[in-house]
Amino acid sequence: MRRTKEQAELTRNAILMAAEELFLEKGVAHTSLEHIARHAGVTRGAVYWHFENKAHLFHEMLNQVRLPPEQMAMRLSACAERDPLLALRDLCVEAIENLAHDEQKRRIFTILLRRCEFTDELREAEQRHAAFIGQFISLCEQQFDNPCVRPRLQPGMSPRLAARILHAMIIGLLNDWLRDPTLFDPLNDTAPMIDACFRGLVQDWQQG
């Protein structure tokens, strides 16, 4: 039984890796489950045994490299006693710096941001991704809406607006670096850029 479970896990991982390679090479819309099965050296039935459809497979691929909202919430509450924004700032810096350290994360985010068209076939994956973005923005908004943070926001800046500005900057930096890695050094430039964003949102921001 244990060997069977191990074999099943190996097959699942092989399918995910094949999908990752083909999505990056051909684009998500132009890659079928049949292509993935052949590339992984398994039957199409094996693919369906592990994944309901391409949307499910795509979603599980993304889950390999991004924190679930529950873990993000735990991370964001880690330094709440000092400054509710410090954990958020560190999480944003880490998200971009990891592109330089983690090749798989770099490949998968390239697929998501540059090789994916959300067709009807991927509608479920698009909805799940939109829900994930909504949860992340909501978590950011909660940090900015903390009673000890809200009075520190720049005049005219609401927690809702601050959360959306921060999210837009993160996505912009991710997309730009994946398009052209010479634009900035993620290990040396990320923290100053994120701190500049926080200074634009928070009146007394001192980090960095």
Beta strands, then each sheet from edge to edge (+ up, - down):
end
